[in-house]
Amino acid sequence: MTGRALGILARPVGVVVGVLVVFFLLDDTFRRVEAGASTWALHTLGVADEAVVFVPGSSIAVFPPTAGPFLATVTSSCSSLSSLLAVAFLGLFTPRRAPVRRIGALLAACAVILVGNVARIAASLGMGLAAGPASLVLFHDWVGSLFAFAYTVGGYLLMLWILLPRNDESGSDGGVGPLQAASSYRSGVGVV
């Protein structure tokens, strides 16, 4: 393998290693935050404080009126940390823009993902509160998976929408943007 090939390969390998390291460092803390935020969201929506109780760690005690109480735990696979890290590190491979624009795009994408996951966990808890633990698991596994896909892809697309040039923007070097170049090419006008 040539030195150039190793240099090209180093960045994606570094990203994968970075994602794994950050995930293992932040996993427990992040799950606690999401469990607490989901409990808070339900309380804000009017669920009684004694019906859904945050338990130290990353669990939530649920006391449904029609079934026995149960403990719901936010596991690593339930957390949005992996989606956040994936989108954040994919941001390293997006077109270069002004730092303020890149940070804004990343923060917007991460906000969509985090809010989406807290809504997913809260909706799962709400389903468990209304119909018991089996319904929580069913909702979490089926509808929750669709939520996770939608907010992850939605956050990433939002980041790209913020970062990619518009029709009215010229390239960062003052030249013609990619859409203008394509339309000029189709009309027979050469772009140099």
Contacts in CASP RR format, 6 or more apart in sequence:
PFRMAT RR
TARGET T0000
AUTHOR 0000-0000-0000
METHOD contacts of the structure
MODEL  1
MTGRALGILARPVGVVVGVLVVFFLLDDTFRRVEAGASTWALHTLGVADE
AVVFVPGSSIAVFPPTAGPFLATVTSSCSSLSSLLAVAFLGLFTPRRAPV
RRIGALLAACAVILVGNVARIAASLGMGLAAGPASLVLFHDWVGSLFAFA
YTVGGYLLMLWILLPRNDESGSDGGVGPLQAASSYRSGVGVV
1 9 0 8 1.000
11 92 0 8 1.000
15 89 0 8 1.000
15 92 0 8 1.000
18 89 0 8 1.000
19 85 0 8 1.000
19 86 0 8 1.000
19 89 0 8 1.000
22 85 0 8 1.000
23 81 0 8 1.000
23 82 0 8 1.000
23 85 0 8 1.000
26 81 0 8 1.000
27 76 0 8 1.000
27 79 0 8 1.000
27 81 0 8 1.000
28 57 0 8 1.000
28 58 0 8 1.000
30 79 0 8 1.000
30 80 0 8 1.000
30 81 0 8 1.000
31 57 0 8 1.000
31 58 0 8 1.000
31 74 0 8 1.000
31 75 0 8 1.000
31 76 0 8 1.000
31 78 0 8 1.000
31 79 0 8 1.000
31 81 0 8 1.000
32 57 0 8 1.000
32 58 0 8 1.000
34 58 0 8 1.000
34 74 0 8 1.000
34 78 0 8 1.000
34 79 0 8 1.000
34 80 0 8 1.000
34 114 0 8 1.000
34 117 0 8 1.000
34 118 0 8 1.000
34 121 0 8 1.000
35 54 0 8 1.000
35 57 0 8 1.000
35 58 0 8 1.000
35 59 0 8 1.000
35 60 0 8 1.000
35 74 0 8 1.000
35 121 0 8 1.000
36 54 0 8 1.000
36 60 0 8 1.000
37 118 0 8 1.000
38 60 0 8 1.000
38 74 0 8 1.000
38 118 0 8 1.000
38 121 0 8 1.000
38 122 0 8 1.000
38 125 0 8 1.000
39 52 0 8 1.000
39 53 0 8 1.000
39 54 0 8 1.000
39 60 0 8 1.000
39 125 0 8 1.000
40 54 0 8 1.000
41 118 0 8 1.000
41 119 0 8 1.000
41 122 0 8 1.000
42 52 0 8 1.000
42 122 0 8 1.000
42 125 0 8 1.000
42 126 0 8 1.000
42 129 0 8 1.000
43 49 0 8 1.000
43 52 0 8 1.000
45 122 0 8 1.000
47 126 0 8 1.000
47 129 0 8 1.000
50 63 0 8 1.000
51 62 0 8 1.000
51 63 0 8 1.000
51 64 0 8 1.000
51 65 0 8 1.000
51 129 0 8 1.000
52 60 0 8 1.000
52 61 0 8 1.000
52 62 0 8 1.000
52 63 0 8 1.000
52 125 0 8 1.000
52 126 0 8 1.000
52 129 0 8 1.000
53 60 0 8 1.000
53 61 0 8 1.000
53 63 0 8 1.000
54 60 0 8 1.000
55 61 0 8 1.000
55 71 0 8 1.000
58 73 0 8 1.000
58 74 0 8 1.000
58 75 0 8 1.000
59 71 0 8 1.000
59 72 0 8 1.000
59 73 0 8 1.000
59 74 0 8 1.000
60 71 0 8 1.000
60 72 0 8 1.000
60 73 0 8 1.000
60 74 0 8 1.000
60 125 0 8 1.000
61 69 0 8 1.000
61 70 0 8 1.000
61 71 0 8 1.000
61 72 0 8 1.000
62 69 0 8 1.000
62 70 0 8 1.000
62 71 0 8 1.000
62 72 0 8 1.000
62 125 0 8 1.000
62 128 0 8 1.000
62 129 0 8 1.000
62 132 0 8 1.000
62 133 0 8 1.000
62 136 0 8 1.000
63 69 0 8 1.000
63 129 0 8 1.000
64 70 0 8 1.000
64 128 0 8 1.000
64 129 0 8 1.000
64 130 0 8 1.000
64 131 0 8 1.000
64 132 0 8 1.000
66 131 0 8 1.000
66 132 0 8 1.000
67 131 0 8 1.000
67 132 0 8 1.000
67 133 0 8 1.000
68 132 0 8 1.000
70 132 0 8 1.000
70 133 0 8 1.000
72 124 0 8 1.000
72 125 0 8 1.000
72 128 0 8 1.000
72 133 0 8 1.000
72 136 0 8 1.000
74 121 0 8 1.000
76 82 0 8 1.000
78 121 0 8 1.000
78 140 0 8 1.000
79 117 0 8 1.000
80 113 0 8 1.000
80 114 0 8 1.000
80 116 0 8 1.000
80 117 0 8 1.000
80 118 0 8 1.000
80 148 0 8 1.000
80 151 0 8 1.000
83 113 0 8 1.000
83 117 0 8 1.000
83 148 0 8 1.000
83 151 0 8 1.000
83 152 0 8 1.000
84 110 0 8 1.000
84 113 0 8 1.000
84 114 0 8 1.000
86 152 0 8 1.000
87 106 0 8 1.000
87 109 0 8 1.000
87 110 0 8 1.000
87 113 0 8 1.000
87 152 0 8 1.000
87 155 0 8 1.000
87 156 0 8 1.000
87 159 0 8 1.000
88 106 0 8 1.000
88 109 0 8 1.000
88 110 0 8 1.000
90 156 0 8 1.000
91 102 0 8 1.000
91 106 0 8 1.000
91 159 0 8 1.000
94 102 0 8 1.000
94 105 0 8 1.000
94 159 0 8 1.000
94 160 0 8 1.000
94 163 0 8 1.000
95 163 0 8 1.000
95 164 0 8 1.000
95 165 0 8 1.000
96 102 0 8 1.000
96 172 0 8 1.000
97 105 0 8 1.000
97 163 0 8 1.000
97 172 0 8 1.000
101 162 0 8 1.000
101 163 0 8 1.000
102 163 0 8 1.000
104 162 0 8 1.000
105 158 0 8 1.000
105 159 0 8 1.000
105 160 0 8 1.000
105 162 0 8 1.000
105 163 0 8 1.000
106 159 0 8 1.000
108 155 0 8 1.000
108 158 0 8 1.000
108 159 0 8 1.000
108 162 0 8 1.000
109 154 0 8 1.000
109 155 0 8 1.000
109 156 0 8 1.000
109 158 0 8 1.000
109 159 0 8 1.000
110 155 0 8 1.000
112 151 0 8 1.000
112 154 0 8 1.000
112 155 0 8 1.000
112 158 0 8 1.000
113 151 0 8 1.000
113 152 0 8 1.000
113 155 0 8 1.000
115 151 0 8 1.000
116 147 0 8 1.000
116 151 0 8 1.000
117 147 0 8 1.000
117 148 0 8 1.000
117 151 0 8 1.000
119 147 0 8 1.000
120 140 0 8 1.000
120 144 0 8 1.000
120 147 0 8 1.000
120 148 0 8 1.000
120 151 0 8 1.000
123 139 0 8 1.000
123 143 0 8 1.000
123 144 0 8 1.000
123 147 0 8 1.000
124 136 0 8 1.000
124 139 0 8 1.000
124 140 0 8 1.000
124 144 0 8 1.000
125 136 0 8 1.000
126 136 0 8 1.000
127 135 0 8 1.000
127 136 0 8 1.000
127 138 0 8 1.000
127 139 0 8 1.000
127 140 0 8 1.000
128 135 0 8 1.000
128 136 0 8 1.000
128 139 0 8 1.000
165 171 0 8 1.000
165 177 0 8 1.000
165 178 0 8 1.000
165 179 0 8 1.000
167 179 0 8 1.000
167 180 0 8 1.000
169 177 0 8 1.000
170 176 0 8 1.000
170 177 0 8 1.000
170 180 0 8 1.000
171 177 0 8 1.000
171 178 0 8 1.000
176 184 0 8 1.000
176 191 0 8 1.000
180 191 0 8 1.000
181 191 0 8 1.000
184 190 0 8 1.000
184 191 0 8 1.000
185 191 0 8 1.000
END
